[in-house]
Amino acid sequence: MPIVTIQVTREGTTPDRQSVTSEEKASLIKGVSELLRDVLNKPLDATFVIIEEVELDNWGWGGMQVPEYRRRRAAKTT
């Protein structure tokens, strides 16, 4: 029984949204499940997909939380 965890940032794909939509999550679950069926011959009803949304303050790179990193990067390009 495969268990797949997908982590996405808690930000929308457009400026007016703050998270991934239910429809986008459903598409991810369907696509991953079908991929495991097609590649590993795992039945759809035996595949579990977990989607975790990560707040922007809870991850980072360059020694900074994502919002600060993005602010600094944007300031360098203006």
N, CA, C, O and CB atoms as a CASP TS submission, in Angstrom:
PFRMAT TS
TARGET T0000
AUTHOR 0000-0000-0000
METHOD Language model
MODEL 1
PARENT N/A
ATOM      1  N   MET     1       0.846  -1.174   0.000  1.00  0.00           N
ATOM      2  CA  MET     1       0.000   0.000   0.000  1.00  0.00           C
ATOM      3  C   MET     1       0.893   1.239   0.000  1.00  0.00           C
ATOM      4  O   MET     1       1.554   1.515   1.001  1.00  0.00           O
ATOM      5  CB  MET     1      -0.963  -0.003   1.221  1.00  0.00           C
ATOM      6  N   PRO     2       0.925   1.981  -1.086  1.00  0.00           N
ATOM      7  CA  PRO     2       1.724   3.200  -1.132  1.00  0.00           C
ATOM      8  C   PRO     2       1.052   4.340  -0.366  1.00  0.00           C
ATOM      9  O   PRO     2      -0.168   4.504  -0.389  1.00  0.00           O
ATOM     10  CB  PRO     2       1.965   3.616  -2.579  1.00  0.00           C
ATOM     11  N   ILE     3       1.888   5.111   0.306  1.00  0.00           N
ATOM     12  CA  ILE     3       1.448   6.342   0.951  1.00  0.00           C
ATOM     13  C   ILE     3       2.341   7.447   0.404  1.00  0.00           C
ATOM     14  O   ILE     3       3.562   7.392   0.546  1.00  0.00           O
ATOM     15  CB  ILE     3       1.523   6.247   2.536  1.00  0.00           C
ATOM     16  N   VAL     4       1.736   8.440  -0.214  1.00  0.00           N
ATOM     17  CA  VAL     4       2.471   9.548  -0.818  1.00  0.00           C
ATOM     18  C   VAL     4       2.088  10.827  -0.083  1.00  0.00           C
ATOM     19  O   VAL     4       0.907  11.117   0.104  1.00  0.00           O
ATOM     20  CB  VAL     4       2.171   9.665  -2.353  1.00  0.00           C
ATOM     21  N   THR     5       3.088  11.581   0.326  1.00  0.00           N
ATOM     22  CA  THR     5       2.837  12.877   0.942  1.00  0.00           C
ATOM     23  C   THR     5       3.329  13.964   0.004  1.00  0.00           C
ATOM     24  O   THR     5       4.479  13.951  -0.434  1.00  0.00           O
ATOM     25  CB  THR     5       3.527  12.987   2.329  1.00  0.00           C
ATOM     26  N   ILE     6       2.445  14.903  -0.299  1.00  0.00           N
ATOM     27  CA  ILE     6       2.779  16.045  -1.137  1.00  0.00           C
ATOM     28  C   ILE     6       2.763  17.280  -0.243  1.00  0.00           C
ATOM     29  O   ILE     6       1.765  17.557   0.423  1.00  0.00           O
ATOM     30  CB  ILE     6       1.778  16.193  -2.347  1.00  0.00           C
ATOM     31  N   GLN     7       3.852  18.009  -0.229  1.00  0.00           N
ATOM     32  CA  GLN     7       3.892  19.253   0.525  1.00  0.00           C
ATOM     33  C   GLN     7       3.837  20.418  -0.454  1.00  0.00           C
ATOM     34  O   GLN     7       4.605  20.479  -1.414  1.00  0.00           O
ATOM     35  CB  GLN     7       5.166  19.331   1.416  1.00  0.00           C
ATOM     36  N   VAL     8       2.923  21.331  -0.194  1.00  0.00           N
ATOM     37  CA  VAL     8       2.797  22.541  -1.002  1.00  0.00           C
ATOM     38  C   VAL     8       2.795  23.733  -0.061  1.00  0.00           C
ATOM     39  O   VAL     8       2.381  23.620   1.093  1.00  0.00           O
ATOM     40  CB  VAL     8       1.503  22.514  -1.884  1.00  0.00           C
ATOM     41  N   THR     9       3.252  24.861  -0.549  1.00  0.00           N
ATOM     42  CA  THR     9       3.206  26.051   0.288  1.00  0.00           C
ATOM     43  C   THR     9       1.779  26.571   0.358  1.00  0.00           C
ATOM     44  O   THR     9       0.991  26.428  -0.577  1.00  0.00           O
ATOM     45  CB  THR     9       4.155  27.139  -0.249  1.00  0.00           C
ATOM     46  N   ARG    10       1.476  27.173   1.487  1.00  0.00           N
ATOM     47  CA  ARG    10       0.137  27.724   1.680  1.00  0.00           C
ATOM     48  C   ARG    10       0.081  29.105   1.038  1.00  0.00           C
ATOM     49  O   ARG    10       0.082  30.137   1.710  1.00  0.00           O
ATOM     50  CB  ARG    10      -0.232  27.798   3.195  1.00  0.00           C
ATOM     51  N   GLU    11       0.033  29.078  -0.277  1.00  0.00           N
ATOM     52  CA  GLU    11      -0.159  30.284  -1.059  1.00  0.00           C
ATOM     53  C   GLU    11      -0.870  29.858  -2.330  1.00  0.00           C
ATOM     54  O   GLU    11      -0.636  28.767  -2.852  1.00  0.00           O
ATOM     55  CB  GLU    11       1.204  31.018  -1.363  1.00  0.00           C
ATOM     56  N   GLY    12      -1.705  30.694  -2.805  1.00  0.00           N
ATOM     57  CA  GLY    12      -2.490  30.329  -3.977  1.00  0.00           C
ATOM     58  C   GLY    12      -1.691  30.440  -5.255  1.00  0.00           C
ATOM     59  O   GLY    12      -0.578  30.965  -5.281  1.00  0.00           O
ATOM     60  N   THR    13      -2.280  29.941  -6.292  1.00  0.00           N
ATOM     61  CA  THR    13      -1.637  30.008  -7.604  1.00  0.00           C
ATOM     62  C   THR    13      -1.934  31.318  -8.313  1.00  0.00           C
ATOM     63  O   THR    13      -1.407  31.584  -9.393  1.00  0.00           O
ATOM     64  CB  THR    13      -2.085  28.846  -8.467  1.00  0.00           C
ATOM     65  N   THR    14      -2.786  32.137  -7.694  1.00  0.00           N
ATOM     66  CA  THR    14      -3.049  33.486  -8.185  1.00  0.00           C
ATOM     67  C   THR    14      -3.022  34.433  -6.989  1.00  0.00           C
ATOM     68  O   THR    14      -3.232  33.988  -5.861  1.00  0.00           O
ATOM     69  CB  THR    14      -4.424  33.565  -8.944  1.00  0.00           C
ATOM     70  N   PRO    15      -2.770  35.728  -7.200  1.00  0.00           N
ATOM     71  CA  PRO    15      -2.630  36.659  -6.072  1.00  0.00           C
ATOM     72  C   PRO    15      -3.849  36.765  -5.158  1.00  0.00           C
ATOM     73  O   PRO    15      -3.709  37.153  -3.999  1.00  0.00           O
ATOM     74  CB  PRO    15      -2.319  38.006  -6.595  1.00  0.00           C
ATOM     75  N   ASP    16      -5.032  36.431  -5.651  1.00  0.00           N
ATOM     76  CA  ASP    16      -6.240  36.565  -4.839  1.00  0.00           C
ATOM     77  C   ASP    16      -6.534  35.350  -3.961  1.00  0.00           C
ATOM     78  O   ASP    16      -7.540  35.337  -3.251  1.00  0.00           O
ATOM     79  CB  ASP    16      -7.411  36.820  -5.731  1.00  0.00           C
ATOM     80  N   ARG    17      -5.672  34.327  -3.998  1.00  0.00           N
ATOM     81  CA  ARG    17      -5.917  33.110  -3.206  1.00  0.00           C
ATOM     82  C   ARG    17      -4.792  32.874  -2.218  1.00  0.00           C
ATOM     83  O   ARG    17      -3.637  33.211  -2.479  1.00  0.00           O
ATOM     84  CB  ARG    17      -6.072  31.886  -4.123  1.00  0.00           C
ATOM     85  N   GLN    18      -5.142  32.289  -1.075  1.00  0.00           N
ATOM     86  CA  GLN    18      -4.170  32.031  -0.026  1.00  0.00           C
ATOM     87  C   GLN    18      -3.873  30.554   0.176  1.00  0.00           C
ATOM     88  O   GLN    18      -3.158  30.193   1.111  1.00  0.00           O
ATOM     89  CB  GLN    18      -4.651  32.616   1.253  1.00  0.00           C
ATOM     90  N   SER    19      -4.401  29.704  -0.671  1.00  0.00           N
ATOM     91  CA  SER    19      -4.125  28.275  -0.538  1.00  0.00           C
ATOM     92  C   SER    19      -4.435  27.573  -1.856  1.00  0.00           C
ATOM     93  O   SER    19      -4.985  28.164  -2.786  1.00  0.00           O
ATOM     94  CB  SER    19      -4.952  27.656   0.621  1.00  0.00           C
ATOM     95  N   VAL    20      -4.074  26.321  -1.907  1.00  0.00           N
ATOM     96  CA  VAL    20      -4.393  25.477  -3.052  1.00  0.00           C
ATOM     97  C   VAL    20      -5.890  25.173  -2.985  1.00  0.00           C
ATOM     98  O   VAL    20      -6.421  24.925  -1.903  1.00  0.00           O
ATOM     99  CB  VAL    20      -3.528  24.150  -3.058  1.00  0.00           C
ATOM    100  N   THR    21      -6.562  25.191  -4.114  1.00  0.00           N
ATOM    101  CA  THR    21      -8.005  24.938  -4.105  1.00  0.00           C
ATOM    102  C   THR    21      -8.306  23.455  -3.917  1.00  0.00           C
ATOM    103  O   THR    21      -7.448  22.596  -4.118  1.00  0.00           O
ATOM    104  CB  THR    21      -8.643  25.440  -5.405  1.00  0.00           C
ATOM    105  N   SER    22      -9.525  23.185  -3.532  1.00  0.00           N
ATOM    106  CA  SER    22      -9.977  21.805  -3.388  1.00  0.00           C
ATOM    107  C   SER    22      -9.882  21.060  -4.713  1.00  0.00           C
ATOM    108  O   SER    22      -9.534  19.880  -4.746  1.00  0.00           O
ATOM    109  CB  SER    22     -11.414  21.765  -2.863  1.00  0.00           C
ATOM    110  N   GLU    23     -10.192  21.751  -5.802  1.00  0.00           N
ATOM    111  CA  GLU    23     -10.117  21.133  -7.129  1.00  0.00           C
ATOM    112  C   GLU    23      -8.667  20.781  -7.489  1.00  0.00           C
ATOM    113  O   GLU    23      -8.409  19.720  -8.057  1.00  0.00           O
ATOM    114  CB  GLU    23     -10.717  22.077  -8.194  1.00  0.00           C
ATOM    115  N   GLU    24      -7.725  21.671  -7.160  1.00  0.00           N
ATOM    116  CA  GLU    24      -6.309  21.387  -7.425  1.00  0.00           C
ATOM    117  C   GLU    24      -5.827  20.199  -6.594  1.00  0.00           C
ATOM    118  O   GLU    24      -5.075  19.356  -7.084  1.00  0.00           O
ATOM    119  CB  GLU    24      -5.443  22.628  -7.123  1.00  0.00           C
ATOM    120  N   LYS    25      -6.263  20.137  -5.338  1.00  0.00           N
ATOM    121  CA  LYS    25      -5.887  19.000  -4.482  1.00  0.00           C
ATOM    122  C   LYS    25      -6.456  17.699  -5.038  1.00  0.00           C
ATOM    123  O   LYS    25      -5.768  16.679  -5.068  1.00  0.00           O
ATOM    124  CB  LYS    25      -6.385  19.220  -3.034  1.00  0.00           C
ATOM    125  N   ALA    26      -7.700  17.737  -5.474  1.00  0.00           N
ATOM    126  CA  ALA    26      -8.310  16.536  -6.050  1.00  0.00           C
ATOM    127  C   ALA    26      -7.545  16.077  -7.285  1.00  0.00           C
ATOM    128  O   ALA    26      -7.355  14.879  -7.497  1.00  0.00           O
ATOM    129  CB  ALA    26      -9.782  16.797  -6.407  1.00  0.00           C
ATOM    130  N   SER    27      -7.111  17.029  -8.094  1.00  0.00           N
ATOM    131  CA  SER    27      -6.340  16.690  -9.294  1.00  0.00           C
ATOM    132  C   SER    27      -4.992  16.075  -8.925  1.00  0.00           C
ATOM    133  O   SER    27      -4.552  15.122  -9.568  1.00  0.00           O
ATOM    134  CB  SER    27      -6.128  17.938 -10.164  1.00  0.00           C
ATOM    135  N   LEU    28      -4.336  16.606  -7.904  1.00  0.00           N
ATOM    136  CA  LEU    28      -3.067  16.027  -7.443  1.00  0.00           C
ATOM    137  C   LEU    28      -3.271  14.597  -6.960  1.00  0.00           C
ATOM    138  O   LEU    28      -2.503  13.701  -7.310  1.00  0.00           O
ATOM    139  CB  LEU    28      -2.456  16.883  -6.316  1.00  0.00           C
ATOM    140  N   ILE    29      -4.301  14.389  -6.161  1.00  0.00           N
ATOM    141  CA  ILE    29      -4.577  13.047  -5.626  1.00  0.00           C
ATOM    142  C   ILE    29      -4.851  12.066  -6.761  1.00  0.00           C
ATOM    143  O   ILE    29      -4.315  10.958  -6.775  1.00  0.00           O
ATOM    144  CB  ILE    29      -5.777  13.084  -4.652  1.00  0.00           C
ATOM    145  N   LYS    30      -5.678  12.473  -7.698  1.00  0.00           N
ATOM    146  CA  LYS    30      -6.008  11.603  -8.835  1.00  0.00           C
ATOM    147  C   LYS    30      -4.762  11.297  -9.662  1.00  0.00           C
ATOM    148  O   LYS    30      -4.505  10.142 -10.002  1.00  0.00           O
ATOM    149  CB  LYS    30      -7.084  12.259  -9.725  1.00  0.00           C
ATOM    150  N   GLY    31      -3.992  12.331  -9.982  1.00  0.00           N
ATOM    151  CA  GLY    31      -2.819  12.145 -10.828  1.00  0.00           C
ATOM    152  C   GLY    31      -1.760  11.261 -10.191  1.00  0.00           C
ATOM    153  O   GLY    31      -1.194  10.393 -10.855  1.00  0.00           O
ATOM    154  N   VAL    32      -1.490  11.472  -8.918  1.00  0.00           N
ATOM    155  CA  VAL    32      -0.483  10.651  -8.228  1.00  0.00           C
ATOM    156  C   VAL    32      -0.963   9.205  -8.121  1.00  0.00           C
ATOM    157  O   VAL    32      -0.191   8.270  -8.332  1.00  0.00           O
ATOM    158  CB  VAL    32      -0.181  11.222  -6.816  1.00  0.00           C
ATOM    159  N   SER    33      -2.222   9.033  -7.796  1.00  0.00           N
ATOM    160  CA  SER    33      -2.767   7.676  -7.684  1.00  0.00           C
ATOM    161  C   SER    33      -2.685   6.932  -9.016  1.00  0.00           C
ATOM    162  O   SER    33      -2.312   5.759  -9.062  1.00  0.00           O
ATOM    163  CB  SER    33      -4.223   7.724  -7.200  1.00  0.00           C
ATOM    164  N   GLU    34      -3.038   7.628 -10.098  1.00  0.00           N
ATOM    165  CA  GLU    34      -2.971   7.001 -11.417  1.00  0.00           C
ATOM    166  C   GLU    34      -1.527   6.725 -11.835  1.00  0.00           C
ATOM    167  O   GLU    34      -1.259   5.717 -12.490  1.00  0.00           O
ATOM    168  CB  GLU    34      -3.654   7.888 -12.457  1.00  0.00           C
ATOM    169  N   LEU    35      -0.609   7.592 -11.473  1.00  0.00           N
ATOM    170  CA  LEU    35       0.802   7.362 -11.778  1.00  0.00           C
ATOM    171  C   LEU    35       1.304   6.092 -11.088  1.00  0.00           C
ATOM    172  O   LEU    35       1.994   5.280 -11.705  1.00  0.00           O
ATOM    173  CB  LEU    35       1.651   8.575 -11.346  1.00  0.00           C
ATOM    174  N   LEU    36       0.960   5.922  -9.819  1.00  0.00           N
ATOM    175  CA  LEU    36       1.383   4.709  -9.108  1.00  0.00           C
ATOM    176  C   LEU    36       0.723   3.463  -9.685  1.00  0.00           C
ATOM    177  O   LEU    36       1.327   2.391  -9.721  1.00  0.00           O
ATOM    178  CB  LEU    36       1.055   4.825  -7.619  1.00  0.00           C
ATOM    179  N   ARG    37      -0.501   3.608 -10.130  1.00  0.00           N
ATOM    180  CA  ARG    37      -1.168   2.475 -10.792  1.00  0.00           C
ATOM    181  C   ARG    37      -0.446   2.116 -12.082  1.00  0.00           C
ATOM    182  O   ARG    37      -0.187   0.943 -12.352  1.00  0.00           O
ATOM    183  CB  ARG    37      -2.650   2.804 -11.085  1.00  0.00           C
ATOM    184  N   ASP    38      -0.122   3.135 -12.882  1.00  0.00           N
ATOM    185  CA  ASP    38       0.477   2.892 -14.189  1.00  0.00           C
ATOM    186  C   ASP    38       1.928   2.426 -14.106  1.00  0.00           C
ATOM    187  O   ASP    38       2.353   1.593 -14.905  1.00  0.00           O
ATOM    188  CB  ASP    38       0.399   4.141 -15.020  1.00  0.00           C
ATOM    189  N   VAL    39       2.682   2.943 -13.166  1.00  0.00           N
ATOM    190  CA  VAL    39       4.114   2.620 -13.069  1.00  0.00           C
ATOM    191  C   VAL    39       4.370   1.403 -12.191  1.00  0.00           C
ATOM    192  O   VAL    39       5.177   0.544 -12.544  1.00  0.00           O
ATOM    193  CB  VAL    39       4.885   3.812 -12.522  1.00  0.00           C
ATOM    194  N   LEU    40       3.690   1.322 -11.047  1.00  0.00           N
ATOM    195  CA  LEU    40       3.962   0.246 -10.090  1.00  0.00           C
ATOM    196  C   LEU    40       2.854  -0.804 -10.006  1.00  0.00           C
ATOM    197  O   LEU    40       2.939  -1.751  -9.225  1.00  0.00           O
ATOM    198  CB  LEU    40       4.184   0.832  -8.731  1.00  0.00           C
ATOM    199  N   ASN    41       1.810  -0.618 -10.827  1.00  0.00           N
ATOM    200  CA  ASN    41       0.681  -1.549 -10.821  1.00  0.00           C
ATOM    201  C   ASN    41      -0.018  -1.610  -9.458  1.00  0.00           C
ATOM    202  O   ASN    41      -0.480  -2.670  -9.035  1.00  0.00           O
ATOM    203  CB  ASN    41       1.156  -2.941 -11.216  1.00  0.00           C
ATOM    204  N   LYS    42      -0.090  -0.465  -8.778  1.00  0.00           N
ATOM    205  CA  LYS    42      -0.760  -0.395  -7.483  1.00  0.00           C
ATOM    206  C   LYS    42      -2.216  -0.013  -7.691  1.00  0.00           C
ATOM    207  O   LYS    42      -2.500   0.949  -8.405  1.00  0.00           O
ATOM    208  CB  LYS    42      -0.056   0.618  -6.543  1.00  0.00           C
ATOM    209  N   PRO    43      -3.141  -0.740  -7.088  1.00  0.00           N
ATOM    210  CA  PRO    43      -4.553  -0.417  -7.279  1.00  0.00           C
ATOM    211  C   PRO    43      -4.905   0.944  -6.657  1.00  0.00           C
ATOM    212  O   PRO    43      -4.356   1.334  -5.627  1.00  0.00           O
ATOM    213  CB  PRO    43      -5.435  -1.520  -6.669  1.00  0.00           C
ATOM    214  N   LEU    44      -5.819   1.642  -7.302  1.00  0.00           N
ATOM    215  CA  LEU    44      -6.219   2.960  -6.802  1.00  0.00           C
ATOM    216  C   LEU    44      -6.728   2.898  -5.362  1.00  0.00           C
ATOM    217  O   LEU    44      -6.444   3.791  -4.563  1.00  0.00           O
ATOM    218  CB  LEU    44      -7.294   3.554  -7.702  1.00  0.00           C
ATOM    219  N   ASP    45      -7.475   1.853  -5.033  1.00  0.00           N
ATOM    220  CA  ASP    45      -8.053   1.786  -3.685  1.00  0.00           C
ATOM    221  C   ASP    45      -7.049   1.365  -2.616  1.00  0.00           C
ATOM    222  O   ASP    45      -7.410   1.244  -1.445  1.00  0.00           O
ATOM    223  CB  ASP    45      -9.212   0.828  -3.679  1.00  0.00           C
ATOM    224  N   ALA    46      -5.801   1.143  -3.001  1.00  0.00           N
ATOM    225  CA  ALA    46      -4.761   0.828  -2.020  1.00  0.00           C
ATOM    226  C   ALA    46      -3.740   1.955  -1.889  1.00  0.00           C
ATOM    227  O   ALA    46      -2.753   1.817  -1.166  1.00  0.00           O
ATOM    228  CB  ALA    46      -4.054  -0.463  -2.404  1.00  0.00           C
ATOM    229  N   THR    47      -3.970   3.061  -2.578  1.00  0.00           N
ATOM    230  CA  THR    47      -3.025   4.178  -2.580  1.00  0.00           C
ATOM    231  C   THR    47      -3.583   5.331  -1.756  1.00  0.00           C
ATOM    232  O   THR    47      -4.717   5.766  -1.955  1.00  0.00           O
ATOM    233  CB  THR    47      -2.723   4.641  -4.024  1.00  0.00           C
ATOM    234  N   PHE    48      -2.768   5.815  -0.833  1.00  0.00           N
ATOM    235  CA  PHE    48      -3.151   6.944   0.015  1.00  0.00           C
ATOM    236  C   PHE    48      -2.293   8.145  -0.363  1.00  0.00           C
ATOM    237  O   PHE    48      -1.076   8.027  -0.507  1.00  0.00           O
ATOM    238  CB  PHE    48      -2.992   6.596   1.534  1.00  0.00           C
ATOM    239  N   VAL    49      -2.928   9.292  -0.520  1.00  0.00           N
ATOM    240  CA  VAL    49      -2.224  10.525  -0.842  1.00  0.00           C
ATOM    241  C   VAL    49      -2.572  11.555   0.221  1.00  0.00           C
ATOM    242  O   VAL    49      -3.745  11.809   0.496  1.00  0.00           O
ATOM    243  CB  VAL    49      -2.594  11.039  -2.272  1.00  0.00           C
ATOM    244  N   ILE    50      -1.547  12.141   0.811  1.00  0.00           N
ATOM    245  CA  ILE    50      -1.712  13.154   1.855  1.00  0.00           C
ATOM    246  C   ILE    50      -1.157  14.462   1.322  1.00  0.00           C
ATOM    247  O   ILE    50      -0.037  14.505   0.813  1.00  0.00           O
ATOM    248  CB  ILE    50      -0.997  12.737   3.189  1.00  0.00           C
ATOM    249  N   ILE    51      -1.934  15.520   1.439  1.00  0.00           N
ATOM    250  CA  ILE    51      -1.465  16.842   1.025  1.00  0.00           C
ATOM    251  C   ILE    51      -1.286  17.691   2.272  1.00  0.00           C
ATOM    252  O   ILE    51      -2.226  17.897   3.039  1.00  0.00           O
ATOM    253  CB  ILE    51      -2.462  17.518   0.023  1.00  0.00           C
ATOM    254  N   GLU    52      -0.082  18.177   2.464  1.00  0.00           N
ATOM    255  CA  GLU    52       0.228  19.049   3.592  1.00  0.00           C
ATOM    256  C   GLU    52       0.502  20.450   3.053  1.00  0.00           C
ATOM    257  O   GLU    52       1.321  20.627   2.152  1.00  0.00           O
ATOM    258  CB  GLU    52       1.451  18.509   4.411  1.00  0.00           C
ATOM    259  N   GLU    53      -0.185  21.437   3.607  1.00  0.00           N
ATOM    260  CA  GLU    53       0.070  22.817   3.224  1.00  0.00           C
ATOM    261  C   GLU    53       0.993  23.438   4.274  1.00  0.00           C
ATOM    262  O   GLU    53       0.707  23.411   5.471  1.00  0.00           O
ATOM    263  CB  GLU    53      -1.267  23.627   3.089  1.00  0.00           C
ATOM    264  N   VAL    54       2.090  23.989   3.803  1.00  0.00           N
ATOM    265  CA  VAL    54       3.112  24.541   4.694  1.00  0.00           C
ATOM    266  C   VAL    54       3.009  26.060   4.671  1.00  0.00           C
ATOM    267  O   VAL    54       3.074  26.674   3.607  1.00  0.00           O
ATOM    268  CB  VAL    54       4.544  24.075   4.275  1.00  0.00           C
ATOM    269  N   GLU    55       2.848  26.663   5.841  1.00  0.00           N
ATOM    270  CA  GLU    55       2.811  28.120   5.947  1.00  0.00           C
ATOM    271  C   GLU    55       4.152  28.688   5.482  1.00  0.00           C
ATOM    272  O   GLU    55       5.199  28.075   5.692  1.00  0.00           O
ATOM    273  CB  GLU    55       2.496  28.567   7.409  1.00  0.00           C
ATOM    274  N   LEU    56       4.115  29.846   4.858  1.00  0.00           N
ATOM    275  CA  LEU    56       5.351  30.438   4.337  1.00  0.00           C
ATOM    276  C   LEU    56       6.378  30.701   5.431  1.00  0.00           C
ATOM    277  O   LEU    56       7.580  30.619   5.179  1.00  0.00           O
ATOM    278  CB  LEU    56       5.041  31.733   3.613  1.00  0.00           C
ATOM    279  N   ASP    57       5.922  31.016   6.646  1.00  0.00           N
ATOM    280  CA  ASP    57       6.857  31.248   7.746  1.00  0.00           C
ATOM    281  C   ASP    57       7.513  29.965   8.244  1.00  0.00           C
ATOM    282  O   ASP    57       8.472  30.020   9.014  1.00  0.00           O
ATOM    283  CB  ASP    57       6.143  31.924   8.890  1.00  0.00           C
ATOM    284  N   ASN    58       7.008  28.816   7.814  1.00  0.00           N
ATOM    285  CA  ASN    58       7.517  27.533   8.299  1.00  0.00           C
ATOM    286  C   ASN    58       8.534  26.881   7.384  1.00  0.00           C
ATOM    287  O   ASN    58       8.865  25.709   7.566  1.00  0.00           O
ATOM    288  CB  ASN    58       6.388  26.597   8.502  1.00  0.00           C
ATOM    289  N   TRP    59       9.034  27.613   6.409  1.00  0.00           N
ATOM    290  CA  TRP    59      10.109  27.085   5.578  1.00  0.00           C
ATOM    291  C   TRP    59      10.910  28.246   5.035  1.00  0.00           C
ATOM    292  O   TRP    59      10.457  29.391   5.040  1.00  0.00           O
ATOM    293  CB  TRP    59       9.557  26.205   4.425  1.00  0.00           C
ATOM    294  N   GLY    60      12.087  27.943   4.576  1.00  0.00           N
ATOM    295  CA  GLY    60      12.916  29.015   4.066  1.00  0.00           C
ATOM    296  C   GLY    60      14.150  28.493   3.374  1.00  0.00           C
ATOM    297  O   GLY    60      14.394  27.287   3.323  1.00  0.00           O
ATOM    298  N   TRP    61      14.921  29.410   2.847  1.00  0.00           N
ATOM    299  CA  TRP    61      16.227  29.091   2.270  1.00  0.00           C
ATOM    300  C   TRP    61      17.083  30.328   2.367  1.00  0.00           C
ATOM    301  O   TRP    61      16.580  31.429   2.590  1.00  0.00           O
ATOM    302  CB  TRP    61      16.109  28.604   0.791  1.00  0.00           C
ATOM    303  N   GLY    62      18.372  30.146   2.201  1.00  0.00           N
ATOM    304  CA  GLY    62      19.285  31.267   2.337  1.00  0.00           C
ATOM    305  C   GLY    62      19.350  31.794   3.757  1.00  0.00           C
ATOM    306  O   GLY    62      19.737  32.943   3.973  1.00  0.00           O
ATOM    307  N   GLY    63      18.977  30.976   4.727  1.00  0.00           N
ATOM    308  CA  GLY    63      19.012  31.387   6.128  1.00  0.00           C
ATOM    309  C   GLY    63      17.845  32.266   6.549  1.00  0.00           C
ATOM    310  O   GLY    63      17.869  32.841   7.637  1.00  0.00           O
ATOM    311  N   MET    64      16.828  32.380   5.711  1.00  0.00           N
ATOM    312  CA  MET    64      15.691  33.258   6.022  1.00  0.00           C
ATOM    313  C   MET    64      14.372  32.552   5.743  1.00  0.00           C
ATOM    314  O   MET    64      14.299  31.624   4.938  1.00  0.00           O
ATOM    315  CB  MET    64      15.772  34.563   5.207  1.00  0.00           C
ATOM    316  N   GLN    65      13.329  33.018   6.432  1.00  0.00           N
ATOM    317  CA  GLN    65      11.994  32.549   6.102  1.00  0.00           C
ATOM    318  C   GLN    65      11.653  33.056   4.705  1.00  0.00           C
ATOM    319  O   GLN    65      12.164  34.086   4.266  1.00  0.00           O
ATOM    320  CB  GLN    65      10.941  33.030   7.157  1.00  0.00           C
ATOM    321  N   VAL    66      10.794  32.332   4.020  1.00  0.00           N
ATOM    322  CA  VAL    66      10.472  32.641   2.631  1.00  0.00           C
ATOM    323  C   VAL    66      10.022  34.088   2.414  1.00  0.00           C
ATOM    324  O   VAL    66      10.528  34.732   1.494  1.00  0.00           O
ATOM    325  CB  VAL    66       9.398  31.710   2.150  1.00  0.00           C
ATOM    326  N   PRO    67       9.097  34.633   3.214  1.00  0.00           N
ATOM    327  CA  PRO    67       8.683  36.011   2.937  1.00  0.00           C
ATOM    328  C   PRO    67       9.850  37.005   2.971  1.00  0.00           C
ATOM    329  O   PRO    67       9.918  37.904   2.133  1.00  0.00           O
ATOM    330  CB  PRO    67       7.629  36.436   3.939  1.00  0.00           C
ATOM    331  N   GLU    68      10.758  36.853   3.925  1.00  0.00           N
ATOM    332  CA  GLU    68      11.912  37.755   4.014  1.00  0.00           C
ATOM    333  C   GLU    68      12.852  37.542   2.831  1.00  0.00           C
ATOM    334  O   GLU    68      13.351  38.510   2.257  1.00  0.00           O
ATOM    335  CB  GLU    68      12.669  37.539   5.341  1.00  0.00           C
ATOM    336  N   TYR    69      13.095  36.303   2.467  1.00  0.00           N
ATOM    337  CA  TYR    69      13.946  36.004   1.323  1.00  0.00           C
ATOM    338  C   TYR    69      13.385  36.654   0.062  1.00  0.00           C
ATOM    339  O   TYR    69      14.121  37.276  -0.704  1.00  0.00           O
ATOM    340  CB  TYR    69      14.079  34.484   1.129  1.00  0.00           C
ATOM    341  N   ARG    70      12.084  36.506  -0.146  1.00  0.00           N
ATOM    342  CA  ARG    70      11.460  37.092  -1.330  1.00  0.00           C
ATOM    343  C   ARG    70      11.524  38.614  -1.318  1.00  0.00           C
ATOM    344  O   ARG    70      11.751  39.232  -2.359  1.00  0.00           O
ATOM    345  CB  ARG    70      10.016  36.642  -1.433  1.00  0.00           C
ATOM    346  N   ARG    71      11.325  39.234  -0.135  1.00  0.00           N
ATOM    347  CA  ARG    71      11.429  40.694  -0.043  1.00  0.00           C
ATOM    348  C   ARG    71      12.823  41.167  -0.433  1.00  0.00           C
ATOM    349  O   ARG    71      12.976  42.128  -1.187  1.00  0.00           O
ATOM    350  CB  ARG    71      11.093  41.169   1.378  1.00  0.00           C
ATOM    351  N   ARG    72      13.829  40.488   0.085  1.00  0.00           N
ATOM    352  CA  ARG    72      15.213  40.889  -0.226  1.00  0.00           C
ATOM    353  C   ARG    72      15.550  40.672  -1.697  1.00  0.00           C
ATOM    354  O   ARG    72      16.218  41.500  -2.316  1.00  0.00           O
ATOM    355  CB  ARG    72      16.201  40.109   0.646  1.00  0.00           C
ATOM    356  N   ARG    73      15.094  39.580  -2.241  1.00  0.00           N
ATOM    357  CA  ARG    73      15.348  39.291  -3.656  1.00  0.00           C
ATOM    358  C   ARG    73      14.653  40.344  -4.542  1.00  0.00           C
ATOM    359  O   ARG    73      15.227  40.807  -5.528  1.00  0.00           O
ATOM    360  CB  ARG    73      14.851  37.853  -4.019  1.00  0.00           C
ATOM    361  N   ALA    74      13.420  40.712  -4.181  1.00  0.00           N
ATOM    362  CA  ALA    74      12.683  41.709  -4.947  1.00  0.00           C
ATOM    363  C   ALA    74      13.370  43.073  -4.848  1.00  0.00           C
ATOM    364  O   ALA    74      13.403  43.818  -5.827  1.00  0.00           O
ATOM    365  CB  ALA    74      11.227  41.803  -4.450  1.00  0.00           C
ATOM    366  N   ALA    75      13.912  43.404  -3.686  1.00  0.00           N
ATOM    367  CA  ALA    75      14.585  44.690  -3.506  1.00  0.00           C
ATOM    368  C   ALA    75      15.849  44.771  -4.363  1.00  0.00           C
ATOM    369  O   ALA    75      16.210  45.851  -4.832  1.00  0.00           O
ATOM    370  CB  ALA    75      14.934  44.907  -2.024  1.00  0.00           C
ATOM    371  N   LYS    76      16.514  43.652  -4.568  1.00  0.00           N
ATOM    372  CA  LYS    76      17.733  43.631  -5.381  1.00  0.00           C
ATOM    373  C   LYS    76      17.438  43.849  -6.864  1.00  0.00           C
ATOM    374  O   LYS    76      18.280  44.364  -7.600  1.00  0.00           O
ATOM    375  CB  LYS    76      18.462  42.307  -5.192  1.00  0.00           C
ATOM    376  N   THR    77      16.243  43.458  -7.297  1.00  0.00           N
ATOM    377  CA  THR    77      15.923  43.547  -8.725  1.00  0.00           C
ATOM    378  C   THR    77      15.272  44.879  -9.095  1.00  0.00           C
ATOM    379  O   THR    77      15.035  45.143 -10.274  1.00  0.00           O
ATOM    380  CB  THR    77      15.003  42.404  -9.120  1.00  0.00           C
ATOM    381  N   THR    78      14.983  45.717  -8.102  1.00  0.00           N
ATOM    382  CA  THR    78      14.361  47.013  -8.433  1.00  0.00           C
ATOM    383  C   THR    78      15.349  48.139  -8.370  1.00  0.00           C
ATOM    384  O   THR    78      14.990  49.290  -8.620  1.00  0.00           O
ATOM    385  CB  THR    78      13.209  47.308  -7.502  1.00  0.00           C
TER
END
